[in-house]
Amino acid sequence: MKKNLNVIQINGLRGLLISGMIVACLCAGFVVFPGWVFMHLWNYSFKYLNAQYMLTVPNIGLIQGILLWGMIAVTYFTFRKNKFIVCVKTPQGLSDEELKSVFADLKDQAKEEMIIKSMLKAREAELKLKSEQSDEMLKDEQSSSDEDKQHLDI
C-alpha cells in the first residue's frame, strides 16, 4: 500500500449530501447544460432548413443533445494540436532542512503554549484568591451587621 496516498474523507450524512450535490452540479454544468444548448441549436438551425429546402431533419431531445455535445468534445480533444495530458503524482517528502524547520517551529509553539498555560493558571489562582477575599469580607460585614443588630436589640 502506498504511504503517500491522498484520501478524501466523507463524514456522515451531511458529507454524503454535499458530495452528491457537488457531483450533480458538475454534471449539470459540464454535461447537461451544453447538451441543452446543442439541442436547441440543432432544433433552431434545422427548423428553417426544413421550411426552406423541404428537408426532413428530425428534432432532437435532451439526451441526443448530450450525445451531440459529447461527440463534439471528443472530436475537439482528439484533433487539437496541443495534447491534453493529465499527470497525477504523489507529493514528494520534505527535505532534511524543511523537517528541521518544521520541528523547530513545533518546539517554539510548545514553549509558547506552556507559557500561556502557566499564565492562565496564575490568572485562575488570582481570581480564586479575590473571590475568597470577597467572601471573607461579606462574612465580616454580615457578622458586624449581626453584632450591630444585637447591640440595638439590647
Helices and strands as residue ranges (DSSP letters): H 12-27, I 28-32, H 33-53, H 62-79, H 96-153
